[in-house]
């Protein structure tokens, strides 16, 4: 009520939604690149070079995708808090 901004309403600070959106998008883009490289390497080595059946390799590709999906939230939170803090 005094007209002064509270500590939570820092004037000129970064927009939280924008920071989180940019950080999340960047991390997702890097994860997609990592997943694409992993799938291409598994396909080239296991299926093409070693002649494993695709049905035998597919579960490992799915598991790789799940493992790469898990760490998206933690870096997003950490980097966002650093940028906003």
C-alpha positions in Angstrom: 0.0 0.0 0.0 3.0 2.3 0.3 3.5 2.5 -3.4 6.8 0.7 -3.3 7.1 -2.6 -5.2 7.3 -5.7 -3.0 10.3 -8.0 -3.3 8.2 -10.4 -5.3 7.3 -7.6 -7.8 10.8 -6.7 -8.9 10.6 -3.9 -11.4 12.2 -4.7 -14.7 12.8 -8.4 -13.9 12.5 -11.1 -16.4 9.1 -12.5 -17.2 8.9 -15.9 -15.5 6.7 -17.4 -18.2 9.0 -16.3 -21.0 12.1 -17.6 -19.2 10.6 -21.0 -18.4 9.2 -21.3 -21.9 12.6 -20.5 -23.5 14.5 -22.8 -21.2 12.0 -25.6 -21.6 12.0 -25.3 -25.4 15.8 -25.3 -25.5 16.1 -28.4 -23.3 13.4 -30.2 -25.3 15.2 -29.3 -28.5 18.5 -30.7 -27.2 16.7 -33.8 -26.0 15.1 -34.4 -29.4 18.6 -34.0 -31.0 20.1 -36.5 -28.5 17.2 -39.0 -29.1 17.6 -38.7 -32.9 21.3 -39.3 -32.7 20.8 -42.3 -30.3 18.1 -43.9 -32.5 20.3 -43.4 -35.6 23.3 -44.9 -33.9 21.3 -47.9 -32.6 19.8 -48.4 -36.1 23.1 -48.2 -37.8 25.0 -50.4 -35.4 22.4 -53.0 -34.3 20.1 -53.3 -37.3 22.3 -52.5 -40.3 25.7 -53.6 -39.1 24.9 -56.5 -36.7 21.7 -57.6 -38.5 19.5 -57.7 -35.4 15.8 -57.8 -36.0 14.0 -54.5 -35.6 11.5 -56.1 -33.2 14.4 -57.0 -30.9 15.9 -53.5 -30.9 12.7 -51.5 -30.7 12.2 -51.9 -26.9 15.7 -50.5 -26.3 14.8 -47.5 -28.4 11.6 -46.9 -26.5 13.5 -47.2 -23.2 16.1 -44.7 -24.4 13.3 -42.3 -25.2 11.9 -42.7 -21.7 15.3 -42.2 -20.1 15.9 -39.0 -22.1 12.5 -37.7 -21.3 12.9 -37.9 -17.5 15.6 -35.2 -17.0 13.7 -32.5 -18.9 12.0 -31.2 -15.8 15.0 -30.9 -13.5 17.2 -28.8 -15.8 14.2 -26.7 -16.7 13.6 -25.9 -13.1 17.3 -25.4 -12.2 18.1 -23.1 -15.1 14.8 -21.2 -14.8 15.4 -20.5 -11.1 19.0 -19.4 -11.9 17.8 -17.0 -14.6 14.9 -15.7 -12.4 16.9 -15.5 -9.2 
